[in-house]
Amino acid sequence: MRDFEWTLKGRCYKLGDDVPHADGVIPARFITQRETDPAVLAEHLFAMTDPGFAQRCRPGDIVVAGRNFGVGQKSTGYIGMQALGLGLLCESMPAQGYRGAINAGLRVLAPCTGIDAFCAHGEDLEVDFQTGRVVNHTRQTMMQAPALPDALRELVACGGNDAWLANWWKQGQR
């Protein structure tokens, strides 16, 4: 966990309110097919919401969403976001979605009240998920969001539930 990078610096990709998981975050067919290959999912991330997103984004970029982000079936899109090295800030998301994001090892801050007004699409952001500090370098402003809870940090730093369990199992076999 020592080498894990808690701070991301990148462009803001702003999505707005009520982005559903199926067809908003990831095409529904990947959910129904139970696809979990990060390379496959990453290629199709936000394909229907922001065509070409997967080709334009870079590791460290931050997805900023409004209220009710990722409503519906969970986790498939978060696997793709984690594989691309992205972070997620949203005004609100269902508890099941938050759990799916953490399970995938995605750095996420939610609820991040006021984030919608704090930044615009394309602005340069820096987010420390360990402390909740969000800096908008374009506007030269800073806000404080609730940090990722201590109890979830090891899970995220390991890369999600599967990686955490594999590490736990390996440690127990010594």
C-alpha positions as CSV (number, residue, x, y, z in Angstrom):
1,M,0.0,0.0,0.0
2,R,3.0,2.3,0.5
3,D,3.6,2.7,-3.3
4,F,-0.1,3.4,-4.1
5,E,-0.6,6.9,-5.6
6,W,-3.5,8.5,-3.7
7,T,-3.3,11.8,-5.7
8,L,-4.4,12.0,-9.3
9,K,-3.8,15.0,-11.5
10,G,-5.6,15.3,-14.8
11,R,-8.4,16.7,-16.9
12,C,-12.0,16.9,-15.7
13,Y,-14.5,14.9,-17.7
14,K,-17.9,16.2,-16.6
15,L,-20.9,14.1,-17.1
16,G,-23.9,15.7,-15.3
17,D,-26.8,14.2,-13.4
18,D,-28.6,10.8,-13.7
19,V,-26.0,8.9,-15.7
20,P,-27.1,5.3,-15.6
21,H,-24.6,2.5,-15.3
22,A,-26.1,0.5,-18.2
23,D,-25.5,2.4,-21.5
24,G,-24.3,5.5,-19.5
25,V,-21.1,4.2,-18.0
26,I,-20.7,1.0,-20.0
27,P,-22.9,-0.6,-22.8
28,A,-25.5,-2.8,-21.3
29,R,-24.4,-5.8,-23.3
30,F,-21.2,-6.0,-21.2
31,I,-23.2,-6.2,-18.0
32,T,-25.5,-8.9,-19.3
33,Q,-22.6,-10.9,-20.6
34,R,-20.9,-10.5,-17.2
35,E,-17.7,-9.3,-18.9
36,T,-14.9,-8.6,-16.4
37,D,-11.8,-8.2,-18.6
38,P,-10.5,-4.7,-17.8
39,A,-9.0,-4.3,-21.3
40,V,-12.3,-5.0,-23.0
41,L,-14.3,-2.8,-20.6
42,A,-11.9,0.1,-20.7
43,E,-12.2,0.3,-24.5
44,H,-16.0,0.8,-24.3
45,L,-16.2,3.1,-21.2
46,F,-18.7,5.9,-21.7
47,A,-19.1,4.9,-25.4
48,M,-22.8,6.1,-25.4
49,T,-22.4,9.1,-23.1
50,D,-19.2,10.5,-24.5
51,P,-18.1,8.8,-27.7
52,G,-14.3,8.5,-28.0
53,F,-13.8,8.9,-24.3
54,A,-11.6,5.8,-23.9
55,Q,-9.3,7.0,-26.6
56,R,-9.0,10.6,-25.2
57,C,-8.7,10.0,-21.5
58,R,-5.3,9.6,-19.8
59,P,-4.3,8.0,-16.5
60,G,-5.0,10.5,-13.7
61,D,-8.0,12.1,-15.4
62,I,-11.0,12.7,-13.2
63,V,-14.6,11.8,-14.0
64,V,-16.9,14.3,-12.4
65,A,-20.6,13.5,-12.1
66,G,-23.6,15.1,-10.6
67,R,-26.4,13.4,-8.7
68,N,-27.4,9.7,-9.1
69,F,-24.3,8.6,-10.9
70,G,-24.3,4.9,-12.0
71,V,-27.8,4.0,-11.1
72,G,-28.6,0.4,-12.0
73,Q,-26.5,-2.8,-12.4
74,K,-23.0,-2.2,-10.9
75,S,-19.3,-2.7,-11.2
76,T,-18.6,-3.5,-14.8
77,G,-17.9,0.1,-15.8
78,Y,-15.9,0.7,-12.6
79,I,-13.5,-2.1,-13.6
80,G,-12.9,-0.2,-16.9
81,M,-12.4,3.1,-15.1
82,Q,-9.9,1.6,-12.7
83,A,-8.0,0.0,-15.6
84,L,-7.6,3.3,-17.3
85,G,-6.2,4.9,-14.1
86,L,-9.1,7.3,-13.6
87,G,-10.7,8.8,-10.5
88,L,-14.4,9.5,-9.8
89,L,-16.0,12.4,-8.0
90,C,-19.7,12.7,-7.8
91,E,-22.4,14.6,-6.0
92,S,-24.2,11.3,-5.2
93,M,-24.4,7.7,-6.2
94,P,-26.3,4.7,-4.9
95,A,-24.7,2.7,-2.1
96,Q,-24.5,-0.3,-4.4
97,G,-22.6,1.8,-7.0
98,Y,-20.2,3.0,-4.4
99,R,-19.6,-0.5,-3.2
100,G,-19.0,-1.6,-6.9
101,A,-16.5,1.2,-7.4
102,I,-14.6,0.2,-4.2
103,N,-14.8,-3.5,-5.1
104,A,-13.1,-2.6,-8.5
105,G,-10.4,-0.6,-6.7
106,L,-11.5,2.7,-8.1
107,R,-10.5,5.9,-6.3
108,V,-13.8,7.6,-5.6
109,L,-15.1,10.4,-3.5
110,A,-18.9,10.4,-3.0
111,P,-20.8,12.2,-1.9
112,C,-18.7,15.1,-3.1
113,T,-21.2,18.0,-2.4
114,G,-20.6,21.0,-4.6
115,I,-18.3,19.3,-7.1
116,D,-20.7,20.1,-10.0
117,A,-20.3,23.8,-9.6
118,F,-16.6,23.6,-8.6
119,C,-15.3,22.5,-12.0
120,A,-16.1,22.4,-15.7
121,H,-15.3,19.9,-18.5
122,G,-11.6,20.1,-19.5
123,E,-10.3,22.0,-16.4
124,D,-7.2,20.7,-14.7
125,L,-7.9,19.0,-11.4
126,E,-5.8,17.5,-8.6
127,V,-7.5,15.1,-6.1
128,D,-6.0,13.6,-3.0
129,F,-8.4,10.7,-2.3
130,Q,-6.8,10.0,1.0
131,T,-7.5,13.5,2.4
132,G,-10.4,14.6,0.2
133,R,-8.6,17.7,-1.0
134,V,-9.7,18.8,-4.5
135,V,-7.8,21.5,-6.3
136,N,-8.9,23.1,-9.5
137,H,-5.7,24.4,-11.1
138,T,-7.6,26.1,-13.9
139,R,-9.6,28.3,-11.5
140,Q,-6.9,28.2,-8.7
141,T,-9.5,27.2,-6.2
142,M,-9.6,24.4,-3.6
143,M,-12.4,22.5,-1.9
144,Q,-12.6,19.8,0.8
145,A,-14.6,16.7,0.2
146,P,-15.0,13.7,2.6
147,A,-11.9,11.5,2.3
148,L,-12.0,7.9,1.3
149,P,-12.7,6.1,4.6
150,D,-9.7,4.5,6.3
151,A,-11.5,1.2,6.4
152,L,-11.6,1.1,2.6
153,R,-8.2,2.4,1.7
154,E,-6.4,-1.0,1.8
155,L,-9.0,-2.5,-0.5
156,V,-8.6,0.3,-3.1
157,A,-4.8,0.4,-2.8
158,C,-4.6,-3.4,-3.5
159,G,-6.6,-2.9,-6.7
160,G,-10.0,-4.0,-5.5
161,N,-11.7,-7.0,-3.8
162,D,-10.2,-9.8,-5.9
163,A,-6.6,-8.4,-5.5
164,W,-7.1,-7.8,-1.8
165,L,-8.3,-11.4,-1.3
166,A,-5.4,-12.8,-3.4
167,N,-3.0,-10.9,-1.2
168,W,-4.7,-12.0,2.0
169,W,-4.6,-15.6,0.8
170,K,-0.9,-15.3,-0.1
171,Q,-0.1,-13.8,3.3
172,G,-1.9,-16.6,5.1
173,Q,0.0,-19.3,3.2
174,R,3.4,-18.2,4.6
